[in-house]
Amino acid sequence: MPKADEPNEKALEGLDARLAAFEARKAAEKPSKAESERATQDGYRLLADLIGGVLVGAGFGWLLDRYVHTSPWGMVGGLLIGLGLAIFSIVRKAMKLSAQASAPSPQGNAGEDTGGGSTAPKQKRD
């Protein structure tokens, strides 16, 4: 009977080794997957800011047209102002996200705000 148990133990040891290798591969994939998901979330957030800015500007323009009877100039002005403010906001947030992505951060502070600021390179002065 001992011979019947030996192949089972060898099979279990082989299964354990394959399971450990599989878990190691999955653990190595996890950080890159989380980074990709975060980038996708940031992109959707910027897109929502753009759409929201345009819609809010159009809404205020429509209200202005409705109550002041300036049709269609209130809507046109509201769209332009909303688009301008949305683009300004998006550029500011994108700069902050870029600074956070390029700054080396310890593992404990991965989701913490770094305060933003300009990411433009410093110019040399002679």
C-alpha positions in Angstrom: 0.0 0.0 0.0 2.7 2.6 0.6 3.5 2.6 -3.2 -0.1 3.7 -3.9 0.3 6.8 -1.7 3.7 7.9 -3.2 2.3 8.9 -6.7 -0.5 10.8 -4.9 2.0 12.8 -2.9 4.1 13.5 -5.9 1.1 14.7 -7.8 0.1 16.9 -4.8 3.6 18.4 -4.7 3.5 19.1 -8.4 0.1 20.7 -8.0 1.4 22.8 -5.2 4.3 24.0 -7.3 2.1 24.8 -10.2 -0.3 26.7 -7.9 2.5 28.7 -6.4 3.8 29.6 -9.8 0.3 30.7 -10.9 -0.2 32.8 -7.8 3.2 34.5 -8.4 2.3 35.4 -12.0 -1.1 36.8 -10.9 0.6 38.9 -8.1 3.1 40.3 -10.7 0.2 41.3 -13.1 -1.8 43.0 -10.3 0.1 46.4 -10.1 0.1 46.9 -13.9 -3.7 46.2 -14.0 -4.4 48.6 -11.2 -2.3 51.3 -12.9 -4.3 50.8 -16.2 -7.6 51.0 -14.4 -6.5 54.2 -12.6 -5.5 55.8 -15.9 -8.9 54.8 -17.4 -10.7 56.3 -14.5 -8.7 59.6 -14.8 -9.6 59.7 -18.5 -13.3 59.3 -17.9 -13.1 61.9 -15.2 -11.6 64.4 -17.6 -14.2 63.6 -20.3 -17.0 64.1 -17.8 -15.5 67.5 -16.9 -15.5 68.5 -20.5 -19.1 67.4 -21.2 -20.3 68.8 -17.9 -18.7 72.2 -18.6 -20.3 72.5 -22.1 -23.7 71.4 -20.8 -23.6 73.8 -17.8 -22.6 76.6 -20.1 -25.3 75.8 -22.6 -27.8 75.6 -19.7 -26.9 79.1 -18.4 -27.0 80.4 -21.9 -30.5 79.0 -22.5 -31.7 80.5 -19.2 -30.3 83.9 -20.2 -32.0 83.6 -23.6 -35.3 82.6 -21.9 -35.4 85.4 -19.3 -33.6 88.3 -21.1 -34.8 87.4 -24.6 -31.4 87.6 -26.2 -31.9 84.5 -28.4 -29.5 83.0 -29.7 -26.6 85.0 -28.3 -27.0 83.8 -24.7 -26.8 80.2 -25.8 -23.7 80.9 -28.0 -22.0 82.8 -25.3 -22.8 80.2 -22.7 -21.5 77.4 -24.9 -18.2 79.3 -25.5 -17.7 80.3 -21.9 -18.6 76.7 -20.7 -16.2 75.2 -23.2 -13.4 77.6 -22.3 -13.8 77.0 -18.6 -14.0 73.2 -19.1 -10.8 73.2 -21.2 -9.1 75.3 -18.5 -10.2 72.9 -15.8 -9.1 69.9 -17.8 -5.7 71.2 -18.5 -5.2 72.1 -14.9 -6.3 68.6 -13.7 -4.2 66.9 -16.4 -1.1 68.8 -15.3 -1.8 67.7 -11.7 -2.3 64.0 -12.8 0.9 64.2 -14.9 2.9 65.5 -11.9 1.5 62.7 -9.7 2.4 60.1 -12.3 5.9 61.3 -12.8 6.8 61.9 -9.2 8.2 58.8 -7.4 6.0 58.0 -4.5 6.3 55.5 -1.7 3.9 52.6 -1.7 2.0 54.0 1.3 1.2 57.3 -0.4 0.1 56.0 -3.8 -3.3 57.6 -3.8 -2.3 60.8 -1.9 -2.5 64.3 -3.6 0.9 65.8 -4.2 -0.4 69.4 -4.4 -0.1 69.8 -8.1 1.9 72.7 -9.6 3.5 73.3 -12.9 5.3 70.4 -14.7 7.0 72.7 -17.2 10.8 72.3 -17.2 12.8 75.0 -15.6 14.7 77.3 -18.0 18.3 78.0 -17.7 19.4 81.6 -17.3 22.8 82.8 -18.4 
